[in-house]
C-alpha cells in the first residue's frame, strides 16, 4: 500500500472507526479496488497524480463499479496526506447517509 492508502486505512477505515468491514485491494470483476465495503456497497479509491490517460482509466473503473450498483468515492493522495480529518468527516457523513436508519 502507498503511504496515503496506509494513512486512510489505519486512521479511518479500520472496523473500530467505522463499524464496517472494509477490504483492501479487493478484486471486483476486472479491477482491483483500493478499499471496498460489501455491506455499504462502497468503493473508496485513492488517486495519485492526474493526467489525461489516468483520468480516462479512472472514469472507466468508476463506470464499471457504478454499473454493479457500487458507490465510488475518490480522494487524492494530497488530500489524504494533508486533510485526514476532513476526509474522516466526509466519509462518516456519507456512511450515515448510506446506512438505513433503524426505526424506534
C-alpha positions as CSV (number, residue, x, y, z in Angstrom):
1,X,0.0,0.0,0.0
2,X,1.1,3.5,-0.7
3,X,1.6,6.0,2.2
4,X,-1.8,7.7,1.6
5,X,-3.5,4.3,1.5
6,X,-1.9,3.3,4.8
7,X,-2.9,6.5,6.3
8,X,-6.6,6.3,5.4
9,X,-6.6,2.6,6.3
10,X,-5.1,2.9,9.8
11,X,-6.7,6.3,10.7
12,X,-10.2,5.8,9.3
13,X,-11.2,2.6,7.6
14,X,-10.5,0.1,10.4
15,X,-13.6,-1.6,11.8
16,X,-13.1,0.2,15.1
17,X,-13.6,3.5,13.5
18,X,-16.4,2.9,11.0
19,X,-18.1,-0.2,12.4
20,X,-18.0,-1.7,8.9
21,X,-15.6,-4.2,7.3
22,X,-13.5,-2.6,4.6
23,X,-11.3,-4.9,2.4
24,X,-8.0,-3.7,1.0
25,X,-7.0,-4.3,-2.6
26,X,-10.2,-6.2,-3.3
27,X,-10.9,-7.5,-6.8
28,X,-14.2,-6.5,-8.3
29,X,-14.6,-8.0,-11.8
30,X,-11.7,-6.8,-14.0
31,X,-10.5,-4.2,-11.5
32,X,-8.9,-4.1,-8.0
33,X,-10.5,-1.5,-5.7
34,X,-8.3,0.3,-3.2
35,X,-10.9,-0.3,-0.5
36,X,-14.3,-2.0,-0.6
37,X,-17.2,-2.5,1.8
38,X,-19.7,-5.1,0.7
39,X,-22.2,-4.1,3.3
40,X,-22.3,-0.5,2.2
41,X,-21.7,-1.2,-1.5
42,X,-19.0,1.4,-1.3
43,X,-15.6,1.6,-3.1
44,X,-13.0,4.1,-2.0
45,X,-10.2,5.0,-4.4
46,X,-7.1,6.9,-3.6
47,X,-5.8,8.7,-6.7
48,X,-2.2,9.7,-7.5
49,X,-1.1,12.5,-9.7
50,X,-3.6,13.0,-12.5
51,X,-3.0,13.0,-16.2
52,X,-5.5,12.5,-19.1
53,X,-4.8,8.8,-19.6
54,X,-5.2,8.1,-15.8
55,X,-8.4,10.1,-15.7
56,X,-9.8,8.1,-18.6
57,X,-8.9,4.9,-16.9
58,X,-10.4,6.1,-13.6
59,X,-13.6,7.1,-15.3
60,X,-13.9,3.6,-16.9
61,X,-13.3,2.0,-13.5
62,X,-15.9,4.2,-11.8
63,X,-18.5,3.4,-14.6
64,X,-17.8,-0.3,-14.1
65,X,-18.3,-0.1,-10.4
66,X,-21.4,2.0,-10.8
67,X,-22.9,-0.5,-13.2
68,X,-22.6,-3.0,-10.4
69,X,-24.6,-0.7,-8.1
70,X,-21.5,0.3,-6.1
71,X,-20.9,3.9,-5.0
72,X,-17.4,5.2,-5.6
73,X,-15.6,7.9,-3.6
74,X,-12.3,9.2,-4.8
75,X,-9.7,11.1,-2.8
76,X,-6.4,12.4,-4.0
77,X,-3.1,11.4,-2.3
78,X,-2.6,15.1,-1.4
79,X,-6.0,15.3,0.3
80,X,-5.4,12.1,2.3
81,X,-2.0,13.3,3.5
82,X,-2.9,16.9,4.3
83,X,-6.6,16.7,5.3
84,X,-7.3,13.4,7.0
85,X,-9.8,15.0,9.5
86,X,-11.8,16.5,6.6
87,X,-11.8,13.1,4.9
88,X,-12.9,11.4,8.1
89,X,-15.8,13.8,8.5
90,X,-16.8,13.4,4.8
91,X,-16.7,9.6,5.0
92,X,-18.6,9.3,8.2
93,X,-21.3,11.6,6.8
94,X,-21.5,9.6,3.6
95,X,-21.7,6.3,5.6
96,X,-24.5,7.8,7.7
97,X,-26.5,8.6,4.6
98,X,-25.9,5.1,3.1
99,X,-26.8,3.2,6.3
100,X,-30.5,2.7,6.7
101,X,-31.8,4.1,9.9
102,X,-33.4,1.7,12.3
103,X,-36.9,2.6,13.3
104,X,-37.5,3.0,17.0
